Amino acid sequence: MDEMPRSFLRCLARDPEAMKRFAALPEGVKEQQLARARGARSRAELEALVREL
């Protein structure tokens, strides 16, 4: 898995349940979520991505 964007990691850190759900995802799905996080243009987009987990 590529390095996790720091802003995405900070959003995950604020939501321990989302972090657990992310950790439980299959590697391919994690990569898809990380690609979405890298493409996010705002903190609000990242927070929405974390809420979707």
PDB file with SEQRES, HELIX, SHEET and CRYST1 records, atoms N, CA, C and O in Angstrom:
SEQRES   1 A   53  MET ASP GLU MET PRO ARG SER PHE LEU ARG CYS LEU ALA          
SEQRES   2 A   53  ARG ASP PRO GLU ALA MET LYS ARG PHE ALA ALA LEU PRO          
SEQRES   3 A   53  GLU GLY VAL LYS GLU GLN GLN LEU ALA ARG ALA ARG GLY          
SEQRES   4 A   53  ALA ARG SER ARG ALA GLU LEU GLU ALA LEU VAL ARG GLU          
SEQRES   5 A   53  LEU                                                          
HELIX    1 AA1 ARG A    6  ALA A   13  1                                   8    
HELIX    2 AA2 PRO A   16  ALA A   24  1                                   9    
HELIX    3 AA3 GLU A   27  GLY A   39  1                                  13    
HELIX    4 AA4 ARG A   43  GLU A   52  1                                  10    
CRYST1    1.000    1.000    1.000  90.00  90.00  90.00 P 1           1          
ATOM      1  N   MET A   1       0.853  -1.181   0.000  1.00  0.00           N  
ATOM      2  CA  MET A   1       0.000   0.000   0.000  1.00  0.00           C  
ATOM      3  C   MET A   1       0.895   1.239   0.000  1.00  0.00           C  
ATOM      4  O   MET A   1       1.882   1.308   0.733  1.00  0.00           O  
ATOM      5  N   ASP A   2       0.534   2.214  -0.833  1.00  0.00           N  
ATOM      6  CA  ASP A   2       1.286   3.467  -0.888  1.00  0.00           C  
ATOM      7  C   ASP A   2       1.089   4.244   0.409  1.00  0.00           C  
ATOM      8  O   ASP A   2       0.211   3.940   1.216  1.00  0.00           O  
ATOM      9  N   GLU A   3       1.925   5.244   0.577  1.00  0.00           N  
ATOM     10  CA  GLU A   3       1.838   6.068   1.778  1.00  0.00           C  
ATOM     11  C   GLU A   3       0.470   6.740   1.864  1.00  0.00           C  
ATOM     12  O   GLU A   3      -0.086   7.192   0.862  1.00  0.00           O  
ATOM     13  N   MET A   4      -0.050   6.794   3.070  1.00  0.00           N  
ATOM     14  CA  MET A   4      -1.361   7.387   3.303  1.00  0.00           C  
ATOM     15  C   MET A   4      -1.215   8.913   3.381  1.00  0.00           C  
ATOM     16  O   MET A   4      -0.333   9.410   4.082  1.00  0.00           O  
ATOM     17  N   PRO A   5      -2.064   9.656   2.674  1.00  0.00           N  
ATOM     18  CA  PRO A   5      -2.012  11.118   2.774  1.00  0.00           C  
ATOM     19  C   PRO A   5      -2.218  11.559   4.229  1.00  0.00           C  
ATOM     20  O   PRO A   5      -3.111  11.058   4.913  1.00  0.00           O  
ATOM     21  N   ARG A   6      -1.406  12.476   4.684  1.00  0.00           N  
ATOM     22  CA  ARG A   6      -1.480  12.916   6.088  1.00  0.00           C  
ATOM     23  C   ARG A   6      -2.836  13.505   6.444  1.00  0.00           C  
ATOM     24  O   ARG A   6      -3.342  13.283   7.544  1.00  0.00           O  
ATOM     25  N   SER A   7      -3.419  14.243   5.535  1.00  0.00           N  
ATOM     26  CA  SER A   7      -4.721  14.851   5.825  1.00  0.00           C  
ATOM     27  C   SER A   7      -5.793  13.778   6.009  1.00  0.00           C  
ATOM     28  O   SER A   7      -6.681  13.925   6.849  1.00  0.00           O  
ATOM     29  N   PHE A   8      -5.713  12.704   5.232  1.00  0.00           N  
ATOM     30  CA  PHE A   8      -6.653  11.594   5.379  1.00  0.00           C  
ATOM     31  C   PHE A   8      -6.409  10.896   6.713  1.00  0.00           C  
ATOM     32  O   PHE A   8      -7.358  10.531   7.408  1.00  0.00           O  
ATOM     33  N   LEU A   9      -5.161  10.712   7.066  1.00  0.00           N  
ATOM     34  CA  LEU A   9      -4.813  10.081   8.332  1.00  0.00           C  
ATOM     35  C   LEU A   9      -5.341  10.902   9.506  1.00  0.00           C  
ATOM     36  O   LEU A   9      -5.843  10.336  10.478  1.00  0.00           O  
ATOM     37  N   ARG A  10      -5.233  12.217   9.429  1.00  0.00           N  
ATOM     38  CA  ARG A  10      -5.759  13.077  10.503  1.00  0.00           C  
ATOM     39  C   ARG A  10      -7.271  12.925  10.627  1.00  0.00           C  
ATOM     40  O   ARG A  10      -7.801  12.865  11.736  1.00  0.00           O  
ATOM     41  N   CYS A  11      -7.965  12.862   9.494  1.00  0.00           N  
ATOM     42  CA  CYS A  11      -9.420  12.676   9.533  1.00  0.00           C  
ATOM     43  C   CYS A  11      -9.770  11.327  10.150  1.00  0.00           C  
ATOM     44  O   CYS A  11     -10.699  11.230  10.951  1.00  0.00           O  
ATOM     45  N   LEU A  12      -9.033  10.296   9.781  1.00  0.00           N  
ATOM     46  CA  LEU A  12      -9.269   8.974  10.369  1.00  0.00           C  
ATOM     47  C   LEU A  12      -9.001   8.989  11.869  1.00  0.00           C  
ATOM     48  O   LEU A  12      -9.733   8.364  12.636  1.00  0.00           O  
ATOM     49  N   ALA A  13      -7.965   9.693  12.289  1.00  0.00           N  
ATOM     50  CA  ALA A  13      -7.602   9.737  13.707  1.00  0.00           C  
ATOM     51  C   ALA A  13      -8.708  10.362  14.547  1.00  0.00           C  
ATOM     52  O   ALA A  13      -8.841  10.048  15.730  1.00  0.00           O  
ATOM     53  N   ARG A  14      -9.496  11.236  13.951  1.00  0.00           N  
ATOM     54  CA  ARG A  14     -10.606  11.873  14.668  1.00  0.00           C  
ATOM     55  C   ARG A  14     -11.816  10.951  14.799  1.00  0.00           C  
ATOM     56  O   ARG A  14     -12.746  11.247  15.549  1.00  0.00           O  
ATOM     57  N   ASP A  15     -11.804   9.840  14.073  1.00  0.00           N  
ATOM     58  CA  ASP A  15     -12.941   8.912  14.084  1.00  0.00           C  
ATOM     59  C   ASP A  15     -12.419   7.480  14.244  1.00  0.00           C  
ATOM     60  O   ASP A  15     -12.216   6.778  13.254  1.00  0.00           O  
ATOM     61  N   PRO A  16     -12.202   7.048  15.497  1.00  0.00           N  
ATOM     62  CA  PRO A  16     -11.628   5.715  15.729  1.00  0.00           C  
ATOM     63  C   PRO A  16     -12.428   4.577  15.095  1.00  0.00           C  
ATOM     64  O   PRO A  16     -11.841   3.586  14.659  1.00  0.00           O  
ATOM     65  N   GLU A  17     -13.731   4.696  15.035  1.00  0.00           N  
ATOM     66  CA  GLU A  17     -14.543   3.636  14.416  1.00  0.00           C  
ATOM     67  C   GLU A  17     -14.276   3.561  12.915  1.00  0.00           C  
ATOM     68  O   GLU A  17     -14.182   2.470  12.353  1.00  0.00           O  
ATOM     69  N   ALA A  18     -14.155   4.713  12.271  1.00  0.00           N  
ATOM     70  CA  ALA A  18     -13.835   4.729  10.840  1.00  0.00           C  
ATOM     71  C   ALA A  18     -12.442   4.154  10.611  1.00  0.00           C  
ATOM     72  O   ALA A  18     -12.204   3.466   9.619  1.00  0.00           O  
ATOM     73  N   MET A  19     -11.523   4.438  11.532  1.00  0.00           N  
ATOM     74  CA  MET A  19     -10.173   3.896  11.395  1.00  0.00           C  
ATOM     75  C   MET A  19     -10.209   2.368  11.466  1.00  0.00           C  
ATOM     76  O   MET A  19      -9.520   1.692  10.703  1.00  0.00           O  
ATOM     77  N   LYS A  20     -11.005   1.834  12.374  1.00  0.00           N  
ATOM     78  CA  LYS A  20     -11.147   0.374  12.479  1.00  0.00           C  
ATOM     79  C   LYS A  20     -11.746  -0.201  11.203  1.00  0.00           C  
ATOM     80  O   LYS A  20     -11.296  -1.234  10.707  1.00  0.00           O  
ATOM     81  N   ARG A  21     -12.765   0.473  10.674  1.00  0.00           N  
ATOM     82  CA  ARG A  21     -13.396  -0.015   9.444  1.00  0.00           C  
ATOM     83  C   ARG A  21     -12.411   0.036   8.276  1.00  0.00           C  
ATOM     84  O   ARG A  21     -12.365  -0.882   7.457  1.00  0.00           O  
ATOM     85  N   PHE A  22     -11.625   1.107   8.203  1.00  0.00           N  
ATOM     86  CA  PHE A  22     -10.630   1.212   7.137  1.00  0.00           C  
ATOM     87  C   PHE A  22      -9.604   0.091   7.259  1.00  0.00           C  
ATOM     88  O   PHE A  22      -9.246  -0.537   6.263  1.00  0.00           O  
ATOM     89  N   ALA A  23      -9.139  -0.159   8.460  1.00  0.00           N  
ATOM     90  CA  ALA A  23      -8.128  -1.202   8.686  1.00  0.00           C  
ATOM     91  C   ALA A  23      -8.644  -2.581   8.287  1.00  0.00           C  
ATOM     92  O   ALA A  23      -7.863  -3.442   7.884  1.00  0.00           O  
ATOM     93  N   ALA A  24      -9.950  -2.794   8.396  1.00  0.00           N  
ATOM     94  CA  ALA A  24     -10.539  -4.097   8.086  1.00  0.00           C  
ATOM     95  C   ALA A  24     -10.816  -4.286   6.592  1.00  0.00           C  
ATOM     96  O   ALA A  24     -11.155  -5.391   6.168  1.00  0.00           O  
ATOM     97  N   LEU A  25     -10.679  -3.235   5.796  1.00  0.00           N  
ATOM     98  CA  LEU A  25     -10.962  -3.345   4.361  1.00  0.00           C  
ATOM     99  C   LEU A  25      -9.920  -4.215   3.669  1.00  0.00           C  
ATOM    100  O   LEU A  25      -8.766  -4.256   4.097  1.00  0.00           O  
ATOM    101  N   PRO A  26     -10.312  -4.910   2.606  1.00  0.00           N  
ATOM    102  CA  PRO A  26      -9.329  -5.624   1.783  1.00  0.00           C  
ATOM    103  C   PRO A  26      -8.349  -4.614   1.167  1.00  0.00           C  
ATOM    104  O   PRO A  26      -8.701  -3.454   0.949  1.00  0.00           O  
ATOM    105  N   GLU A  27      -7.136  -5.055   0.893  1.00  0.00           N  
ATOM    106  CA  GLU A  27      -6.093  -4.158   0.383  1.00  0.00           C  
ATOM    107  C   GLU A  27      -6.523  -3.400  -0.873  1.00  0.00           C  
ATOM    108  O   GLU A  27      -6.238  -2.209  -1.000  1.00  0.00           O  
ATOM    109  N   GLY A  28      -7.192  -4.063  -1.783  1.00  0.00           N  
ATOM    110  CA  GLY A  28      -7.625  -3.396  -3.011  1.00  0.00           C  
ATOM    111  C   GLY A  28      -8.589  -2.260  -2.744  1.00  0.00           C  
ATOM    112  O   GLY A  28      -8.521  -1.216  -3.392  1.00  0.00           O  
ATOM    113  N   VAL A  29      -9.481  -2.457  -1.801  1.00  0.00           N  
ATOM    114  CA  VAL A  29     -10.448  -1.414  -1.448  1.00  0.00           C  
ATOM    115  C   VAL A  29      -9.732  -0.269  -0.729  1.00  0.00           C  
ATOM    116  O   VAL A  29     -10.055   0.900  -0.940  1.00  0.00           O  
ATOM    117  N   LYS A  30      -8.764  -0.607   0.115  1.00  0.00           N  
ATOM    118  CA  LYS A  30      -7.977   0.446   0.772  1.00  0.00           C  
ATOM    119  C   LYS A  30      -7.293   1.318  -0.276  1.00  0.00           C  
ATOM    120  O   LYS A  30      -7.291   2.544  -0.165  1.00  0.00           O  
ATOM    121  N   GLU A  31      -6.715   0.686  -1.289  1.00  0.00           N  
ATOM    122  CA  GLU A  31      -6.039   1.446  -2.345  1.00  0.00           C  
ATOM    123  C   GLU A  31      -7.017   2.373  -3.060  1.00  0.00           C  
ATOM    124  O   GLU A  31      -6.671   3.508  -3.387  1.00  0.00           O  
ATOM    125  N   GLN A  32      -8.235   1.895  -3.302  1.00  0.00           N  
ATOM    126  CA  GLN A  32      -9.251   2.731  -3.946  1.00  0.00           C  
ATOM    127  C   GLN A  32      -9.586   3.930  -3.063  1.00  0.00           C  
ATOM    128  O   GLN A  32      -9.702   5.053  -3.552  1.00  0.00           O  
ATOM    129  N   GLN A  33      -9.741   3.691  -1.774  1.00  0.00           N  
ATOM    130  CA  GLN A  33     -10.065   4.779  -0.849  1.00  0.00           C  
ATOM    131  C   GLN A  33      -8.913   5.780  -0.761  1.00  0.00           C  
ATOM    132  O   GLN A  33      -9.137   6.988  -0.692  1.00  0.00           O  
ATOM    133  N   LEU A  34      -7.682   5.271  -0.764  1.00  0.00           N  
ATOM    134  CA  LEU A  34      -6.524   6.169  -0.729  1.00  0.00           C  
ATOM    135  C   LEU A  34      -6.438   7.003  -2.002  1.00  0.00           C  
ATOM    136  O   LEU A  34      -6.072   8.177  -1.950  1.00  0.00           O  
ATOM    137  N   ALA A  35      -6.768   6.410  -3.132  1.00  0.00           N  
ATOM    138  CA  ALA A  35      -6.773   7.165  -4.389  1.00  0.00           C  
ATOM    139  C   ALA A  35      -7.814   8.279  -4.329  1.00  0.00           C  
ATOM    140  O   ALA A  35      -7.567   9.395  -4.785  1.00  0.00           O  
ATOM    141  N   ARG A  36      -8.967   7.969  -3.768  1.00  0.00           N  
ATOM    142  CA  ARG A  36     -10.001   9.000  -3.607  1.00  0.00           C  
ATOM    143  C   ARG A  36      -9.513  10.099  -2.663  1.00  0.00           C  
ATOM    144  O   ARG A  36      -9.746  11.283  -2.909  1.00  0.00           O  
ATOM    145  N   ALA A  37      -8.837   9.704  -1.586  1.00  0.00           N  
ATOM    146  CA  ALA A  37      -8.324  10.685  -0.626  1.00  0.00           C  
ATOM    147  C   ALA A  37      -7.281  11.586  -1.287  1.00  0.00           C  
ATOM    148  O   ALA A  37      -7.258  12.793  -1.048  1.00  0.00           O  
ATOM    149  N   ARG A  38      -6.432  11.006  -2.104  1.00  0.00           N  
ATOM    150  CA  ARG A  38      -5.411  11.808  -2.799  1.00  0.00           C  
ATOM    151  C   ARG A  38      -6.053  12.808  -3.764  1.00  0.00           C  
ATOM    152  O   ARG A  38      -5.502  13.881  -4.009  1.00  0.00           O  
ATOM    153  N   GLY A  39      -7.204  12.457  -4.301  1.00  0.00           N  
ATOM    154  CA  GLY A  39      -7.884  13.335  -5.242  1.00  0.00           C  
ATOM    155  C   GLY A  39      -8.796  14.355  -4.593  1.00  0.00           C  
ATOM    156  O   GLY A  39      -9.338  15.227  -5.273  1.00  0.00           O  
ATOM    157  N   ALA A  40      -8.969  14.255  -3.285  1.00  0.00           N  
ATOM    158  CA  ALA A  40      -9.855  15.190  -2.581  1.00  0.00           C  
ATOM    159  C   ALA A  40      -9.281  16.598  -2.658  1.00  0.00           C  
ATOM    160  O   ALA A  40      -8.074  16.801  -2.527  1.00  0.00           O  
ATOM    161  N   ARG A  41     -10.151  17.550  -2.869  1.00  0.00           N  
ATOM    162  CA  ARG A  41      -9.715  18.935  -3.028  1.00  0.00           C  
ATOM    163  C   ARG A  41      -9.948  19.786  -1.783  1.00  0.00           C  
ATOM    164  O   ARG A  41      -9.570  20.957  -1.747  1.00  0.00           O  
ATOM    165  N   SER A  42     -10.571  19.199  -0.766  1.00  0.00           N  
ATOM    166  CA  SER A  42     -10.830  19.970   0.448  1.00  0.00           C  
ATOM    167  C   SER A  42     -10.917  19.034   1.651  1.00  0.00           C  
ATOM    168  O   SER A  42     -11.071  17.820   1.515  1.00  0.00           O  
ATOM    169  N   ARG A  43     -10.816  19.630   2.808  1.00  0.00           N  
ATOM    170  CA  ARG A  43     -10.966  18.846   4.038  1.00  0.00           C  
ATOM    171  C   ARG A  43     -12.377  18.273   4.131  1.00  0.00           C  
ATOM    172  O   ARG A  43     -12.566  17.158   4.617  1.00  0.00           O  
ATOM    173  N   ALA A  44     -13.354  19.024   3.671  1.00  0.00           N  
ATOM    174  CA  ALA A  44     -14.735  18.546   3.700  1.00  0.00           C  
ATOM    175  C   ALA A  44     -14.884  17.273   2.870  1.00  0.00           C  
ATOM    176  O   ALA A  44     -15.603  16.357   3.269  1.00  0.00           O  
ATOM    177  N   GLU A  45     -14.214  17.207   1.725  1.00  0.00           N  
ATOM    178  CA  GLU A  45     -14.259  15.989   0.905  1.00  0.00           C  
ATOM    179  C   GLU A  45     -13.629  14.820   1.648  1.00  0.00           C  
ATOM    180  O   GLU A  45     -14.149  13.705   1.609  1.00  0.00           O  
ATOM    181  N   LEU A  46     -12.514  15.066   2.325  1.00  0.00           N  
ATOM    182  CA  LEU A  46     -11.862  14.000   3.091  1.00  0.00           C  
ATOM    183  C   LEU A  46     -12.752  13.529   4.236  1.00  0.00           C  
ATOM    184  O   LEU A  46     -12.874  12.328   4.479  1.00  0.00           O  
ATOM    185  N   GLU A  47     -13.367  14.466   4.930  1.00  0.00           N  
ATOM    186  CA  GLU A  47     -14.251  14.104   6.037  1.00  0.00           C  
ATOM    187  C   GLU A  47     -15.436  13.291   5.534  1.00  0.00           C  
ATOM    188  O   GLU A  47     -15.866  12.347   6.197  1.00  0.00           O  
ATOM    189  N   ALA A  48     -15.967  13.647   4.370  1.00  0.00           N  
ATOM    190  CA  ALA A  48     -17.073  12.881   3.789  1.00  0.00           C  
ATOM    191  C   ALA A  48     -16.613  11.474   3.440  1.00  0.00           C  
ATOM    192  O   ALA A  48     -17.345  10.508   3.656  1.00  0.00           O  
ATOM    193  N   LEU A  49     -15.423  11.353   2.910  1.00  0.00           N  
ATOM    194  CA  LEU A  49     -14.871  10.037   2.578  1.00  0.00           C  
ATOM    195  C   LEU A  49     -14.749   9.175   3.834  1.00  0.00           C  
ATOM    196  O   LEU A  49     -15.080   7.989   3.808  1.00  0.00           O  
ATOM    197  N   VAL A  50     -14.282   9.759   4.918  1.00  0.00           N  
ATOM    198  CA  VAL A  50     -14.146   9.020   6.179  1.00  0.00           C  
ATOM    199  C   VAL A  50     -15.519   8.615   6.702  1.00  0.00           C  
ATOM    200  O   VAL A  50     -15.687   7.499   7.194  1.00  0.00           O  
ATOM    201  N   ARG A  51     -16.496   9.500   6.602  1.00  0.00           N  
ATOM    202  CA  ARG A  51     -17.856   9.158   7.070  1.00  0.00           C  
ATOM    203  C   ARG A  51     -18.449   8.007   6.274  1.00  0.00           C  
ATOM    204  O   ARG A  51     -19.253   7.238   6.802  1.00  0.00           O  
ATOM    205  N   GLU A  52     -18.062   7.881   5.006  1.00  0.00           N  
ATOM    206  CA  GLU A  52     -18.591   6.808   4.155  1.00  0.00           C  
ATOM    207  C   GLU A  52     -18.032   5.437   4.516  1.00  0.00           C  
ATOM    208  O   GLU A  52     -18.600   4.418   4.122  1.00  0.00           O  
ATOM    209  N   LEU A  53     -16.932   5.395   5.254  1.00  0.00           N  
ATOM    210  CA  LEU A  53     -16.317   4.103   5.586  1.00  0.00           C  
ATOM    211  C   LEU A  53     -17.225   3.280   6.478  1.00  0.00           C  
ATOM    212  O   LEU A  53     -16.870   2.163   6.858  1.00  0.00           O  
TER     213      LEU A  53                                                      
END                                                                             
